[in-house]
């Protein structure tokens, strides 16, 4: 009888521990799935501008072509790095950044001449979700020449003037 009671208590304890272990494994699995969403680029949102218009004034960049990059950032570490980077350093180091951190950013480049207008379709920015986007313009004058884009939908208009530029979003 005593052996039967001990066996019953041991069996009950084993079932209790098994249920606790199963709950712990389920919780751990859920935590892993949620954490992997961020590692797999699931944070942020898609860049879904219907159109991006780049417009250069007649006297843009002292009547010289100006390079413009739209940069899409996929993680917070790269966001922190680019948020303080002036355009002059971006244009010098962008190839190194892309080869070192290929999954952290992507960009599109153009060079506009005075008076040029360029309409870029939405498929130019298709890809993984992004946490931030920037426009860099390569003016020779001192300054950041960097604008962070706040909205990822609608239309985007980049107006390039003589020695500075602005970005506006419209619906």
C-alpha positions as CSV (number, residue, x, y, z in Angstrom):
1,X,0.0,0.0,0.0
2,X,2.8,2.3,0.9
3,X,4.5,1.6,-2.5
4,X,1.2,2.3,-4.3
5,X,0.9,5.7,-2.5
6,X,4.5,6.7,-3.3
7,X,4.0,5.6,-6.9
8,X,0.8,7.7,-7.1
9,X,2.5,10.8,-5.6
10,X,5.5,10.4,-8.0
11,X,3.2,10.1,-11.0
12,X,1.2,13.2,-10.0
13,X,4.4,15.2,-9.4
14,X,5.7,14.0,-12.9
15,X,2.5,15.1,-14.6
16,X,2.6,18.5,-12.8
17,X,6.2,19.1,-13.8
18,X,5.4,18.0,-17.4
19,X,2.6,20.5,-17.6
20,X,4.9,23.3,-16.2
21,X,7.6,22.3,-18.7
22,X,5.1,22.4,-21.6
23,X,3.9,25.8,-20.6
24,X,7.4,27.1,-20.3
25,X,8.3,25.7,-23.8
26,X,5.2,27.3,-25.3
27,X,6.1,30.7,-23.7
28,X,9.7,30.4,-24.9
29,X,8.6,29.5,-28.4
30,X,6.3,32.5,-28.5
31,X,9.1,34.8,-27.3
32,X,11.4,33.4,-30.0
33,X,8.8,34.0,-32.7
34,X,8.2,37.5,-31.6
35,X,11.9,38.3,-31.4
36,X,12.6,36.8,-34.8
37,X,10.1,39.1,-36.4
38,X,12.5,42.0,-35.7
39,X,15.5,40.0,-36.9
40,X,13.8,39.1,-40.1
41,X,12.9,42.6,-41.1
42,X,9.4,42.5,-39.8
43,X,9.6,45.7,-37.9
44,X,8.8,49.1,-39.6
45,X,6.7,49.4,-42.7
46,X,6.8,49.2,-46.4
47,X,7.9,52.2,-48.5
48,X,4.8,52.5,-50.6
49,X,5.0,56.0,-52.1
50,X,2.8,56.2,-55.2
51,X,5.4,58.4,-56.8
52,X,8.6,60.3,-55.9
53,X,9.2,63.5,-57.8
54,X,12.7,65.0,-57.9
55,X,12.6,68.6,-59.2
56,X,15.7,70.8,-59.7
57,X,15.5,74.5,-59.9
58,X,17.1,76.4,-62.8
59,X,20.0,77.4,-60.5
60,X,20.4,74.2,-58.7
61,X,23.9,73.6,-57.2
62,X,25.2,76.8,-58.8
63,X,24.1,75.7,-62.2
64,X,25.7,72.3,-61.9
65,X,24.4,68.7,-61.7
66,X,23.6,67.5,-58.2
67,X,23.6,63.9,-57.0
68,X,20.5,62.7,-54.9
69,X,20.1,59.5,-53.0
70,X,16.9,58.1,-51.4
71,X,18.1,55.7,-48.7
72,X,15.9,53.1,-47.0
73,X,17.0,51.9,-43.6
74,X,16.0,48.4,-42.3
75,X,17.3,48.5,-38.7
76,X,17.7,50.8,-35.8
77,X,21.5,50.6,-35.6
78,X,21.8,51.8,-39.1
79,X,19.2,54.5,-38.4
80,X,21.3,55.8,-35.6
81,X,24.4,55.9,-37.8
82,X,22.7,57.7,-40.7
83,X,20.7,60.2,-38.6
84,X,23.9,62.1,-37.9
85,X,25.7,61.6,-41.1
86,X,26.1,64.6,-43.4
87,X,25.6,64.1,-47.2
88,X,29.3,64.6,-47.9
89,X,30.2,61.6,-45.8
90,X,27.2,59.5,-47.1
91,X,28.4,59.9,-50.7
92,X,32.0,59.1,-49.9
93,X,31.2,56.0,-47.7
94,X,27.9,54.6,-49.1
95,X,29.5,51.7,-51.0
96,X,31.5,50.7,-47.9
97,X,28.3,50.9,-45.8
98,X,26.4,48.8,-48.3
99,X,29.0,46.1,-48.6
100,X,29.5,46.0,-44.8
101,X,25.8,46.0,-43.9
102,X,24.0,44.7,-47.0
103,X,20.7,43.9,-45.2
104,X,20.6,47.2,-43.2
105,X,20.0,49.6,-46.1
106,X,19.3,50.1,-49.7
107,X,19.3,53.2,-51.9
108,X,18.4,54.6,-55.3
109,X,20.6,57.3,-56.9
110,X,20.0,60.0,-59.5
111,X,21.9,63.0,-60.8
112,X,19.8,66.0,-61.8
113,X,20.8,68.9,-63.9
114,X,19.4,72.5,-63.6
115,X,15.7,72.6,-64.5
116,X,15.2,68.8,-64.6
117,X,12.2,67.1,-63.2
118,X,12.1,63.3,-62.7
119,X,9.1,61.2,-61.7
120,X,10.1,57.9,-60.1
121,X,7.5,55.2,-59.9
122,X,6.7,53.2,-56.8
123,X,8.3,50.0,-57.9
124,X,11.8,51.7,-57.5
125,X,11.3,51.4,-53.7
126,X,9.8,47.9,-53.5
127,X,11.4,45.6,-50.9
128,X,11.5,44.8,-47.2
129,X,10.1,46.9,-44.5
130,X,12.0,50.0,-43.4
131,X,12.3,51.8,-40.1
132,X,13.4,55.1,-41.7
133,X,14.2,56.8,-45.0
134,X,16.5,59.7,-45.8
135,X,17.2,61.9,-48.8
136,X,20.8,63.0,-49.3
137,X,21.8,65.7,-51.8
138,X,25.5,66.2,-52.7
139,X,25.9,69.9,-52.5
140,X,29.5,71.2,-52.2
141,X,28.5,73.8,-49.6
142,X,28.9,73.0,-45.9
143,X,25.8,71.5,-44.2
144,X,24.0,68.3,-43.5
145,X,22.1,68.2,-46.8
146,X,20.1,65.3,-45.3
147,X,16.3,65.1,-44.7
148,X,14.6,62.3,-42.9
149,X,11.3,61.2,-44.6
150,X,8.5,60.9,-42.1
151,X,5.8,59.2,-44.2
152,X,6.0,56.1,-46.3
153,X,2.9,56.5,-48.4
154,X,1.4,59.1,-50.7
155,X,3.5,61.2,-53.0
156,X,7.0,62.5,-52.2
157,X,8.3,65.7,-53.7
158,X,12.0,66.5,-53.4
159,X,12.7,70.2,-54.4
160,X,16.3,70.9,-55.1
161,X,17.2,74.6,-55.0
162,X,20.5,76.5,-55.4
163,X,22.3,75.2,-52.3
164,X,19.6,73.4,-50.3
165,X,16.6,71.2,-50.7
166,X,13.3,70.3,-49.1
167,X,11.1,67.2,-49.0
168,X,7.3,67.4,-48.9
169,X,4.8,64.6,-48.7
170,X,1.3,64.8,-50.3
171,X,-1.6,62.5,-50.7
